[in-house]
Amino acid sequence: MNKLDDYEGPILEIDKLSISFFTRLREIPAVMDFSVAVQPGEAVGLVGESGCGKSTVALGVMQDLGKNGRVVGGTIKFKGRDLAEMSAEELRDIRGNEIAMIYQEPMASLNPAMRIGKQLMEVPMIHEGVSEEEAYQRALEVVTDVKLPDPERMLKSYPHQLSGGQQQRIVIAMALMSKPALLILDEPTTALDVTVEAAVVELVKDLGKKYGTSMLFISHNLGLVLETCDRLCVMYSGEAVERGSIKDVFDEMQHPYTQALFRSIPLPGADKNSRPLVAIPGNFPLPHERPNGCNFGPRCDYFEAGRCDAGDIQMFDVPGNDRHATRCLRFQEIDWHAPITLADTKEKGEIGDVVLKMDNLKKYYEVAANALFGGGDKKVVKANETLSFEARESETLAIVGESGCGKSTFAKVLMGLETATEGQILLDNRNIEDIPIEARDAKTVGEIQMVFQNPFDTLNPSMSVGRQIMRALEIFGIGDNDRERKQRMLELLDLVKLPRAFAERMPRQLSGGQKQRVGIARAFAGGARIVVADEPVSALDVSVQAAVTDLLMEIQRKEKTTLLFISHDLSIVRYLSDRVMVMYLGHVVELGTTEQVFAPPYHPYTEALLSAVPIADTSVKKKHIVLEGDIPSAMNPPSGCPFQTRCKWKSEVPDNLCETEVPPVRMLEGAHQLKCHLSDEKLAQMEPVIKIAAE
């Protein structure tokens, strides 16, 4: 056993840490003057946007900064011992044994050629020298602890045979195998669906209590940190700008950046017309271009020249609160409770005629049962089952569901990348379900455009921004010559609020949010009537998300576009959609206005989705519903109702109806559709999932 086990101080103590990366040209400071402590059994959240240095801190704790990274100041102590003074052997012993790390992408931590059981058993066999039998028993115990079905079968499986959520649970199990004192989680749920994320977060909390593990939880999602942590540290551009308990920081924030972050998240009550989000002006500074004084100064509402930019700013203690500190000179002069200068309220766009109509659309794929060798029987994957809806001019229709529910398949059929199996799609009363994209005329292609999730993959890296937009104009037959197209391209840059000088830039010179704007400009190049936005902001930082969603709304008002917004983030959906369609395993299980879908009665799946969304607001009380099990495969869907294998309400329906019959579509009040066997009496008993406590 470790001689430090009777150590009573903080498990992890980082004091005035500075980390730099060295290139041939210069030293790039990634983290400066950073301090945080994690007490035994405590979970501390590290929050900030990409590039602020959160992961660098984690790599510093793991002493894994690569060839170019170096700690240039301060100390990192684990159980009172300075990690920098330990030998390579001591570090090896601590890593994976006393300090374990869980990464964002579970497959990166698993060996694809080795059975799960063997990978788990290696940990205690290497670190503690236990026997194979004892290691197997321990592996069985942790796999049961992380709530995986049929643990013995799991141990015999290979990683590729598990879903993403199951893989992440195995990675958590692996981290817990040696009962570490400190667990570092680096965005552990970003790649997971929201109901799976809720189950994993619940699991991490329970296991933390069971094993008494201290946690450093790195995330950019404030709601998630509220649900998992006791304390939090907000980072901006390499520095800690605010530290304190969850309650102090959420309810009595004392740094302008923390305040600006909260204003750019769609909390309940935000509305795209009457209470639009307030995006943070300007851009994140690059590490070698940081301003003098306060790093947040150039974007801050309270900036005072000659004072905020005069010299380095220290952390100040906030009087009266529990270990609450802020890196702001003016925190005692600012009226933190002043009503926010609201962004301009917007006129609600008039919703016009039906532009798009889908009628009983089906999309089936035929795949070989033995996909690897193509032999054997054929299996049918029912990606979309009888989809029917209509979308109107100037309307935002959100399509919500988790991976595998068929939302992207439906987008592909609409775009002409796939053709429908059955049913019809009418664009301005013209049938387009059978016309593949290469057979569509330029006008139709220009009228239905798509904005993708990852802006990095959609731009040509070797072509300037202006050239890419002009090429789209050329394909859509817009403008008679290059001069006219250039003029239109500059107008499109104005439309997405990018400086005209960006026309000369290459994609690598743009940030993620700027690239997404170019993607939007290109989508509107052909005078798009319908824009399918497939998770367009999920790869972007919170403050950039607010600006990009606001931009989409503004263009929609101007151009009267129909926006089909595909997402699994219900907070954004509630903020910007007029109507919501909830999909599960190829079926539309609920369809109605945003008010109808966000208020009871719900489809049981919608109810679980609402409960799973983390909300960064301490006054919100949520009904707690954690779905058991994973989403079934579309290759092998359950009989009866697609949701019945995970539904809490199933026992309320007589005669096993849920297991034998697909529910019919029911019309509730005000054209609110529901696909569920529950009786009207049972639906009437449903309670709201999200309640906002009275002030």
N, C-alpha and C positions, 0 to 999 in steps of 0.2 A: 504493500500500500504506500501511497505517497506521504512523505513526512510532513507535507504542508496541509494535510487534511484538517488539522485543528486550527488552521489559520482563520482569523475572525474578521479581517478587514474586507475591503471591496475585492471581488473576484478579479475584476479588470479595472485598472486605473490608468487612464491615458492623461498625461500631463504636458501641456504646451507642446504638443507634437507638431513637427513640421516635416513634410516629405516632399522631395523634389525628384523630377526625372531629368536625366542629363542627355541632351542630344549633342551632335557635333557642334551645333551653332550656339546653343545656350542652355542655361539651367531653367527648367520650367517648374515653378513651385505649384504643387498640386494640392497640398494641405498646409495651412499655416496656423500656428498657435492654437491647436485644437485640444480641448480637454473634455473628458467625460469619464464618469465612474459607473460601474455596474456592481451593485451590492448582491450578496448571496440571494438566490431565488428571485431576483428582480428581472423584469423584461424592460429593456430600454430601446425605444424606437429611434432610428436615425433617418431623418426625412430631408429630402431636397430633390432638386431636379437633376437631370442627367448632366454629368460633367462637374458636379459640385464637390466631388471628392469622397462620397460615401463608400464606394467600393475600395478606393485606395486605402482608407482607414482600415477596412476589414483585412486587406492584403498585408497591411503593416502589422496588424495583430498576429496574422499567420506567419509573419516574417517571410513573405513570398512576393517581394517587389520586383523580381526579375533582375536582369543585368543592369538596366538603366536607372532603377529606382533606388533611392537611399533616404534613410531617416537623417535629416540634417539638423534636427533640434528636438529637445524634449525626450520623454520616456514613455514606454508602454510596459506597465507592470502587471504580471499575472500572479494572483495570490501573493502579492508583495515582492515578487522577484522580477528584476528587469530582464525582459526577453532578449535585449541586445547583448547581455553579458553571458547568455547561455551558450554552451557548446552545440555543435551541429547534432550531436547524439542526443543531448537533452531535448533539443527542439523537436527532433524526430519523435521522441517518446511522448512529448506533450501533444503534438499535432495528431489529430484523429483519435487521441486517447482522452486527453483532458479538455482540449479545445477542438470542437468539430464544426465544420462549415457546410451549409446546405446552399447550393447554387440555384440560379434561376432556371437553368435548363437541365431537367433530371437526367436525360440521356447522356449528358457530358460526364456524369459521375459514375455511370454504370458501364461495365465491360460487356459489350454485346455478345461475346462468344462464351460467356460463362454463366452457369445457372445462378439464379438469385441466392439460393441457400448457401452456395459456396462463397459468393462475394460477401455475404453477411458474416459467415463463420470465420473468414480470414481475420476480421478485425480483432476479436478477443484472442484468437490463436497467435497472432503476431505480437500484439501489444501486451498480453497478459500470460501468454504461454499456457492457456487452458487446453484441456483435451478436446478431441473432435466431438465427442459425445456431449460434453457440457456446452460447447459452442453451438451445437445443433439445437439443444434445448433452449438456449438463450435466444437463438435466431427465431425459433418457433414462438417464444414469448413476445418478442418485440413485434413480429409480424401480426400477432393477435392484438397487441396493444395499438398498432396503427390501423386497426379495424379493417383488415383486408379479409375478404371471404376465402374460406377453404385454405388456411395457412399452409398446410402440407403441400397442396398442389402448387401454391405460389412459390415455395422454396425450390420446387422442381422445374419451374418455368424459366425461360430466357427473357431478358428485358423486352424484346420486341413483341412478346405475346401479351404484354400488359398495356392498358390505356395510360395516357399522360398522368392522370390523377393517381393511378396505382403506382406508376414509376416514382412519382414524387413521394408517395408514402414509403416506398422501399428505401429511398434515399434518406428520409427522416429516420426510418428504422435503423439504417446503417450508422447514421450519426449517433443514435442512442445506444448502440451495441456496447460501447465501452463506458456508458453512464458518465458522459463528460460533465465537467463543472460549468463550462461555457459553450453555448451553442450560438454560432453566428449564422443568421439567415439572410441571404442576399436576394431580395425580391423573389421569395420562394414560390409565389403563386401567380406571377405575371402570365405564365403560359397556360394557366388553367381556366376552365369555365367557372362562372361565378358560383354555381351551387357546389361545385367540387372545391372551389377556393374556400367557401364558408365551412365545409366539412374539414378541410385541412387545417384551417385557422383554429377551429374548435379543438382539433386534435393536438395541435402544438401547445395550446393553452393547458389542456388537461395533462399532457405529458410533462410539461414544465413543472406543474404542481406535483405530479407523481414522483418524478425523479429529482425534484428540487434543483433543476438546472437553471442557471442564469442565462438570459438571452440578450443578444444584440440583434435587433430586427431592422434590416435596411429596407426602406420602401419609399416610393414617391406617392403612395396612396394614404392620405391622412386618415380616412375612414378606417382603413385596415389597422393602422397604428393605434387608433382609439380603441379598437376591439381587442387588441392583443397585448398592449404594453402598459406599464405603470408610469413610466416617465418618458420624455422625449427630448431629442436634441435636433434643432432645425439647422441645416447647413446651407450656406450660399457661397458659391465661388471659393471653395477651399477653406472657409472659416465656419466655426459654429457661431450662429448669430443669436440663438435663443435656446435656453435649456431650462427644464423644469418638470413638474408633475404634469400628467395629461390634463388634469382639471385646470391648473394655473395657466398653462399655455393656451388651451382651447378657449377658456372663458375670460382670461385676463391677459391676452397677448401683449407683449411689450416691445415688439420689433416691427418696423414698417413692412419688412419682407414677409413675416408670418401673416400679418394682416392682409397683405396683397394676395398671398396664396389662397387664403380663405375666401377672398372676394371673387376669385376666379374659378371656384368650384360650384357646380350647380347643386346647392343644398335645397331641401324642400322649401318651397316658397318663392324660389327664383322663377322668373317667367321671361321668355325671350322678348315679349313686347313691353309688359309693364315694369318688370324688374330685371333688365338684362345684366349679364355678368360684367364685371369690370376687369378687362385684361390688363396685365402689367405692361406699361409702355416700354419700348426699347428692347434690346437683346442682352442676353447673358454675356459678360465680358470673357474674352479668351484669356487663358492663364498668363500669357506674356503681354496682355494689354489691359491689365487691371488698373482702375483709376487710383489716384492718391486718396489716402484716408479711407473712408467707408466704401467698400466694394459695391454696395447697393446704391450709393449716392446718386449716380446719373439717372436712376429709374425711380427715385424716392419722392413721394409727395411732400415730405417734410424737410428736404435737403436745404441746408443753410451754407452758402458759399463762404469760404474763409474759416469755417469752423469744422464742418463735416469732412472737408477735404484737406485739413491742415496737417494731419499726421496719423500714425497708426492708432486704432481705437481698441481699447481693452474691453473685457467683459465686466459689466457692473452687476452687483447683486440687487435684486428687486426687493425692497424692504417689505417685511410682513408675509412673504410667501415662502413655500417650502423649497429651499435650494433652487430658487428661480433666478436666472441671470440673463442679461441681454447685452448685445454689442451695439448699443445705440447711445450717442451722447445726449440726445434730446428726450429720452424715454419718460422723464418726469415732467416735461413741458407739454407733451402731446395729449390732447383730449381723446383718449382711446374710445370713448363712448359717443363721440360726435357722430351724428347720422352721416352715412357715406354720401358723398356727392354722387348721386345716382347717374349712371350712364343715361344718355338721352333715351326717353321712352320712345318706342317705335309704333308706327301705325300698323295695325294688324292687316296683313295682305288680304284682299278680297279673294275668297276661294271661288274659282270659276267652274267651267264645265268639265265633264269627265274627259281626260286625255288618254287614260290607259284603262283597259278593262281586261280582266282575266276571268275565264270561265272554265271551271272544272279542269284546270291544267294538271296533267300528270307527266312526270318524267321518271321513267324506269331505266335502269342500266342492266345489261345482261353481263354477268361476269362468270368466268370459269370457277367452279367450286374449288378446284385446285389451282389457285391463281399463279403459283410459281411455275408449274409445268404446262398449264393450259389444258390439261386432260380432264376427263370425268364430266360430271353433269354440269349443266349451266345453272347459275343461281340468279334470281332477279333481285336487284336492289331498288327498293321503291323510295327514291330520293324526295320526290314531291307527290303527295296524294291529294287529288281534287282541290287544287287551290282556286278560290274564287274571291275576287275583290275588285274594287275600282279606285283609281287615284285621280284627283282633280287638279286643275291648274292652280298654281301657288300653294299647293298643299304639301305638308310634310307627313309622310306615312312612315312610321318606324317599323322595322321588321326585327323582332327580338327572338332570340333563342340561342341555345348553346351549340358548340361545334357538333356537326353531324345531324343538325335538325333540318337541313335542306335549304337554308337561306341563300348560300352562295350558288347552289345549283339553279335555283330559281332566277338569280341574277344572270347566270350564264345563258339561260334559255331566252331571257328578255333581250340580252345583248346580241343574241344570234350566234354565240360561241357553241351552243348546243341547240338541237331542235326538240320540240315537245313530242312526247309519246302520244298524248291524247289531249283534247280540250283546245281552247283557243286563246290567243292574245290579240287584242284589238288596240292599235295605236290610231287615234282619230278615226275609228271605225274601219281601219284597214287591217286585215289579218296578217300577222308577221310571225306566227309560231313555227311555220315550216320553212322560213327563209333564213338560211345560214348567212353569217355576216358577209362572206365573200359574194353572195348573190344580192345583197341589199344595195340600194342606190346610195349615193353619197349623202343625200338629204336625210334618209332614214338613219344612217350611221351617225350623222352629226346630231340628230335629234335625241338619240339615246346614248348617253355617255356615262363613263364610270370614273369615280375617284377611289383609288385603292387604299388599302390599309397601310402599306409600307411605301412611303414616297421614294425610298432609295432604289427600289426595284423597277420603278416605272419610267425613270428618266434615262436617256442615253448618255453615258458618262463622257463620251467623246464629242458631244455636240453642244454648242452654247445654248443657253436658255431661250434666247430670242429665236434662234434657228429652229429649235424644237417646236415652238408655238407656230412659227410661220409654216413649217412643214405640215402641221395639222390643218392650218387654214387652206393650204394648197390642196390637200386631200379632200377637204370638204367643198372645194370649188369656190372659195370665198376670195374676192378681190381679183381684178383682171391682170394685175402685174405685181412685181415684187414691192414696188413703192407703196401701193395700196395695202398690201399684206403687212408691210412693216408698220404702217400707221395703225392698222387694226391690232397688231401685236402689242404696240405700245399702249393702246387703249386697254387691252386685256391686262397688262401689267398694272395699269392704274386701277382697274376693277378689283384686282386682288391685293391692292395696297402694297405693291413692291416698287421700289424706285426704278425709273426707266433705265438707269445705268446697269441694272441687273441683266439686261438683254445680252450684254457682252460676257457675262460670267459663265463659268462651267459649273455643272451641278456640284462638284466636290467643294466649291467655294461657298456653298449655301448650308445653312443649318437645316435640321429636320423640318421645322415649321415653314421655313422659306421654300423648301423643296415641295412641301404639300401644297403651298400656294401656287407654285408653277403647275402642279398637277391639276389644280382646280381651274387655272387660266386655260389650260389646254382642253379641259373637258367642256368649257364654255365657248371654245373657239368656233364650233359649228352651229352656234345658236341653239344649244341643247334645250329641248322641251322637258326632257326627263333626265335627271342625274341620279344614278345609283351610287350612293356613297357607302362603300363597304368598310365599316369600322374606320372612318377616315381620320379619327383623332386618337385611336388607342395607342399608336406608337409615339405620340407626342407628349411633351411635358404639360403639367396642369395649366401653367400660365399661357402656354402656346395653344393648348386646347381651346381655352376661352376665346382667344383671338380668332382661331380658324372656324369655330362653330358660328361665331358672330358674323364672320365674313360670309360664310355659306348662306346665312339667313338674309344678310343684306343684299347679296346678289339675287337671291330668290325673290325678294320684294321687287327689285328692279326689273328682273327678266321674266317674272311670273313663272318661274320654273316649278315643275313637280319634283319634289325631292323624296327619293326612297332611301331611308337612312337605316342601314343594317348595323345592328349593334347588340352587344350583350350588357352594355352599361346602362342600367335603368335610370340612373340619375340624369344622364345627358338626354336620354329619351324623354323623360318627364319634362325636361326643360324646353326641348325644341320641337316635339312632335305635336301634330294636330290629332292624328289617329295612330293607333298602335295595333300591330298584328303579332300575336305570340305563336311561335311555331315549336313543335316538338316532334321529332322523328318523322318529318315529312308532312305532318298534319298541321292545319291551322287550328289551334285549340281555343283561341280567343281573339276577337276582333271588335274594336269599338273606339270611341273617342278616348283621348288621354285620361280625361276625368273618369270615364266609365272603367277603364282598365286598372286605374290606380286606386279605385275605391271598391269595397265589397259590394256584391258578391263577385268573387274571382273564380277563374278556373283554378283547381288545386295546384297546378304547376305555376301559374302566375303568382299565386300566394307564396309559394316556396322561393320563386325568383326574387320577389320584393323583400322577403326576409333575409335573403343572402347578400343583398347589396350593402356594403359597408358605408355608413353615413358619418361624415366628420362633424357631428354636432352633438354636444353632450345633452341637449334638451330633448333629443329624439329617443323615444322608447320603442323598441321593435319586438314584435312577436317572434319567438325563436323557433324556427323550423329548419332542421338539418335533414336533407334527403339522404337516405341510405342507398348504397349501391351506385353504380355508374350508369350513364346513359346506354341503353341497349344498342346493339349494332343494327343498322338499317338492313344488313344482310340477313339478320335473323330476328325480326321484330317480334315482340310478345303478341299473343292472341288478344282479341278484344281491344280495349282502349290502350293506345300506345304507352300511356303514362302509368298503367295500373301496377307495374312492378315496383314503383317507388311512391305510390300515393297513400297519404295518411287517411284519406276519407273513404277508401275502398269499402271498409266494413259497414259504412252507412248505407250501402246500396244492396238491396235484397237479391237473392237467387244467383249470386256469382255473375251478375250481368256484366260487370267490368271486365271479367276474364274471358267472356265468350263473344260479346258483341261490340263492334266499334260504335261509340255513341253517335247519335244523329246531331246535326247542327241545330241548336235551339236559338230562337230569337227572343232576347229579353227586351226590356223597355228601350226605346230609342235606338233601334237597329244595332243593339249590342249582341254579338254572336258568341256562343259558348258551345264547345263540343264536350259534353259531360253528362253522365247518367244521374247525377245528384238531383233529388227532388226539389221543387221550389221551396218547400219548408226548410230543407237543410241549407239551401243557398242563402235563405233569409237569415239563418243563424250565424253566418260568417261575420267575423269581427275584423276591423281594420288591422293591417299588419304594422303600419307605421303611425305612431301617435306622437304629436309634438306637445311636450309638457307646457302647461300654461306658464307664462312669465310670472 
